[in-house]
Amino acid sequence: MSVIVMTGGTSGFGATAAERMRSSDGVRLMLGARGAASGPQDTPDGESVPLDLASLDSVRGFAATVTTLLGETPIDALVLNAGLIRPTATDRTVDGFETTFAVNHLAHYLLARLLLPSLADQAIVVLTTSGTHDPATGSSLATPRHADAQLLAYPDQDPEVDSRARKAGEHAYTASKLCAVLTARSLSEPYNTHPRLLTAIAFCPGQVFGTGLARNLSRPLRTVWSLLGTPLGRPVRAVNRNFNTRAEAGNTLADLALGRISPPDRHLYATLRRGKLSWPDLAEMAQKEELAQALWTDSAKLVGLPD
């Protein structure tokens, strides 16, 4: 029996991935779900355990519940897929952190740290990122200026924060996705951060319309996002290589977690374009070992863990 623990598996391409994993022989899937009941319960796609990524206490509770339910059974794959983008960087979580950074990075960082002792040797950790973290992709979103955990958690302290609310919100998102790649780097290097030998993958699913990612944006943007996820979006996909269907993104995510797709030697960044997976070199900022190490230690301080 293989055990997979997943966030972001109840909607969008994450739900497709969860269904594929759950239907695989010998897989026990444990899903963190914000809308779950007060205790664990079985669902068609797996075991649902309450989790609110906007609360570090909820993350701690989720990790404790998972480890209690599993006992001595190790976790074979950890899929950190949940994410959001907000129209500004002004919202704060109950812990006082900027919401996009807290949900997309800090909560997943804490969850990974708490579950590290329960991971099997050579376990797989997949973190969903976005190509928008790399300026070379030519994204229309504001690309990351840094990966400073303190400034991302408290953007009011950032002297160069964009005065335009929308651009500040975009930066919070793309920087959090750079953090996902840097965290994958750290998880791949046990001599730096932890004693386990892991396969860590930062997975960019491309643009997958019709998911819940845009749920916090304006109504016009949500409407367009939803419509492009229907057959009406096929002509757009034909001219933009970044677009993927929910089935393509979800099935690829599942196959990475199940070990059916393995990274080439010394590669950890996977990108999906028109349904085809490739393993490009890391973006310039993501190549900097000192950034990965600083993010790891600074994130630990923010969530109250030792380095």
C-alpha positions in Angstrom: 0.0 0.0 0.0 1.4 3.4 -1.0 0.4 6.4 1.0 0.0 9.8 -0.6 -0.8 13.0 1.3 -2.2 15.9 -0.8 -3.4 19.5 -0.6 -5.4 21.1 -3.3 -7.1 17.9 -4.4 -10.7 18.8 -4.1 -11.2 21.0 -7.2 -9.7 21.9 -10.5 -6.9 19.8 -11.9 -6.0 18.8 -8.4 -9.3 16.9 -8.2 -8.4 15.1 -11.5 -5.1 14.2 -10.0 -6.7 12.9 -6.8 -9.1 10.8 -8.8 -6.3 9.2 -10.8 -4.2 8.5 -7.7 -7.2 7.1 -5.8 -8.1 4.8 -8.6 -4.6 3.3 -8.8 -4.1 -0.1 -7.2 -2.7 -0.1 -3.7 -2.9 3.7 -3.1 -4.2 5.3 0.1 -4.9 9.0 -0.5 -5.2 11.5 2.3 -6.6 14.9 1.3 -6.4 18.1 3.2 -9.6 20.0 2.6 -10.8 23.3 4.0 -14.5 22.3 3.7 -14.0 18.9 5.4 -15.9 18.0 8.5 -14.4 18.4 12.0 -12.8 15.0 11.7 -11.4 12.7 9.1 -13.9 11.1 6.7 -13.9 9.0 3.6 -14.8 10.6 0.3 -15.0 9.2 -3.2 -11.4 10.5 -3.9 -9.8 9.4 -0.6 -9.7 10.3 3.1 -10.5 13.9 3.8 -8.9 15.6 6.7 -9.7 19.3 7.8 -7.0 21.8 6.6 -7.1 25.5 6.3 -3.8 26.7 4.8 -4.4 30.2 6.0 -3.9 29.1 9.6 -0.6 27.6 10.8 -2.5 26.0 13.7 -4.7 24.2 11.2 -1.6 23.0 9.4 -0.2 21.7 12.6 -3.5 20.0 13.4 -3.6 18.4 10.0 -0.1 17.0 10.3 -0.8 15.6 13.7 -4.0 13.9 12.5 -2.3 12.4 9.5 0.6 11.0 11.6 -1.8 9.6 14.1 -3.9 7.9 11.5 -0.9 6.4 9.8 0.9 5.3 12.9 4.2 3.6 11.7 3.1 3.6 8.1 5.4 5.9 6.0 4.2 8.5 3.5 5.4 7.6 0.0 4.4 10.9 -1.7 3.5 14.4 -0.5 1.7 16.6 -3.0 1.6 20.3 -2.2 -0.7 21.6 -4.8 -3.1 24.1 -3.2 -2.7 27.7 -4.2 -4.3 31.1 -4.7 -3.8 34.5 -6.2 -5.3 37.6 -4.8 -5.9 41.0 -6.4 -3.7 42.8 -3.8 -1.1 42.1 -1.2 -3.1 43.7 1.6 -4.9 40.7 3.1 -3.5 39.0 6.1 -4.0 35.6 7.6 -4.9 34.9 11.3 -1.1 34.7 11.9 -0.6 38.1 10.5 1.2 37.1 7.2 0.4 38.3 3.7 -2.2 35.8 2.6 -0.8 34.6 -0.8 2.7 34.0 0.5 1.3 32.3 3.7 -1.0 29.9 1.8 1.2 29.2 -1.2 4.5 28.9 0.6 4.6 29.1 4.4 1.8 26.6 5.1 3.3 24.1 2.7 6.8 24.6 4.1 5.5 24.0 7.6 3.5 20.9 6.5 6.6 19.5 4.7 8.7 20.1 7.8 6.2 18.5 10.1 5.8 15.4 7.9 9.4 14.9 7.0 9.9 12.3 9.8 7.0 10.3 8.4 8.2 10.3 4.8 9.6 7.1 3.4 13.2 6.9 2.2 13.2 8.0 -1.4 9.7 9.5 -1.0 8.4 11.9 -3.7 7.5 15.5 -2.9 5.7 17.5 -5.6 5.2 21.3 -5.2 3.0 23.0 -7.7 4.7 26.2 -9.0 4.2 28.5 -11.9 6.3 29.5 -14.9 5.4 33.1 -13.9 8.3 33.0 -11.4 10.8 33.1 -14.3 11.1 36.5 -16.1 12.3 34.5 -19.2 8.8 33.2 -19.8 7.6 36.7 -20.6 4.6 36.5 -18.4 2.4 39.6 -18.1 2.5 39.2 -14.3 5.0 41.1 -12.1 8.0 38.8 -11.7 9.8 38.3 -8.4 12.2 40.9 -7.2 13.4 38.7 -4.3 12.6 35.6 -2.2 13.1 37.3 1.2 10.6 35.5 3.5 10.4 38.3 6.0 9.5 40.9 3.3 7.1 38.5 1.6 5.4 37.8 4.9 5.2 41.5 5.7 5.2 43.4 2.4 4.6 46.7 4.3 8.3 46.3 5.4 9.5 46.1 1.7 10.8 49.5 0.7 10.4 48.5 -3.0 6.8 47.1 -2.8 4.8 48.2 -5.8 2.4 51.1 -5.0 -0.1 49.6 -7.5 -2.2 47.2 -5.6 -2.7 44.8 -8.5 1.0 44.6 -9.3 1.8 44.0 -5.6 -0.7 41.2 -5.6 0.9 39.7 -8.7 4.4 39.9 -7.1 3.1 38.1 -4.0 1.9 35.3 -6.2 5.0 34.9 -8.5 7.4 35.2 -5.6 5.5 32.5 -3.7 6.0 30.3 -6.8 9.7 31.0 -6.9 9.7 29.9 -3.2 8.2 26.6 -4.3 11.1 26.0 -6.6 13.6 27.0 -4.0 12.0 24.7 -1.4 12.2 21.8 -3.9 15.9 22.6 -4.2 16.3 22.4 -0.4 14.3 19.2 -0.1 16.6 17.7 -2.8 19.7 18.4 -0.7 19.5 16.5 2.6 23.0 17.6 3.7 21.6 21.1 3.9 18.2 20.8 5.4 17.1 17.3 6.5 18.2 13.7 6.8 15.9 12.1 4.1 16.8 11.2 0.6 13.9 12.5 -1.4 12.8 13.2 -5.0 11.5 16.7 -4.9 9.8 18.1 -8.0 8.5 21.7 -8.7 5.7 21.2 -11.2 4.4 24.0 -13.4 1.1 22.9 -14.9 0.9 25.9 -17.3 -2.3 27.8 -17.5 -5.2 25.6 -16.6 -8.4 27.6 -17.0 -11.6 26.8 -15.2 -10.0 26.0 -11.9 -10.5 27.7 -8.5 -7.2 29.7 -8.8 -9.0 32.9 -9.8 -11.8 32.7 -7.2 -10.5 35.7 -5.4 -10.1 38.0 -8.4 -12.7 40.4 -9.9 -15.9 39.0 -11.3 -14.9 39.8 -14.9 -11.6 38.0 -14.5 -13.4 35.0 -12.9 -15.9 34.9 -15.7 -13.2 34.9 -18.4 -11.2 32.3 -16.4 -14.2 30.0 -16.2 -15.2 30.4 -19.8 -11.7 29.6 -21.1 -11.9 26.4 -19.2 -14.8 25.2 -21.4 -14.6 24.2 -25.1 -14.8 27.9 -25.9 -11.2 28.2 -24.9 -9.9 25.7 -27.4 -9.1 28.3 -30.1 -7.0 30.3 -27.5 -5.1 27.1 -26.6 -4.2 26.6 -30.2 -2.2 29.8 -30.3 -0.7 29.8 -26.8 1.5 26.9 -25.8 1.2 27.6 -22.1 -2.4 26.3 -22.0 -3.3 22.8 -20.7 -6.5 21.1 -20.0 -7.5 20.0 -16.5 -7.1 16.4 -17.5 -3.6 17.0 -18.9 -2.4 18.9 -15.8 -4.1 16.6 -13.3 -3.0 13.3 -14.9 0.6 14.6 -15.1 0.6 15.7 -11.5 -0.7 12.3 -10.5 1.9 10.4 -12.5 4.7 12.5 -11.0 3.4 11.7 -7.5 3.0 8.0 -8.3 6.5 7.8 -9.7 5.4 6.9 -13.2 7.3 9.9 -14.4 10.8 10.5 -13.0 13.0 13.6 -13.4 16.2 13.3 -15.4 19.4 13.4 -13.4 19.9 16.7 -11.6 16.6 18.2 -12.8 13.7 19.1 -10.5 11.7 21.7 -12.4 9.0 20.2 -14.7 6.8 22.3 -17.1 3.8 21.2 -19.0 3.0 22.8 -22.3 0.2 21.6 -24.6 0.1 18.4 -22.7 3.8 17.6 -23.0 6.2 17.6 -20.1 9.8 18.9 -20.2 12.5 19.5 -17.7 14.1 22.9 -18.3 17.0 24.4 -16.4 16.1 26.5 -13.4 15.5 30.2 -13.6 18.4 32.4 -12.8 17.2 33.3 -9.3 16.2 29.7 -8.6 19.7 28.6 -9.3 21.1 30.5 -6.3 21.9 28.1 -3.5 22.2 31.0 -1.0 18.6 32.0 -1.8 17.3 28.5 -1.2 19.2 28.2 2.1 18.1 31.7 3.3 14.5 30.9 2.5 14.6 27.6 4.4 16.0 29.1 7.5 13.9 32.4 7.4 10.7 30.4 6.8 11.6 28.2 9.8 11.7 31.3 12.0 8.4 32.6 10.7 6.6 29.3 11.5 8.4 28.7 14.8 10.7 25.8 13.9 14.4 25.3 14.3 16.5 25.7 11.2 
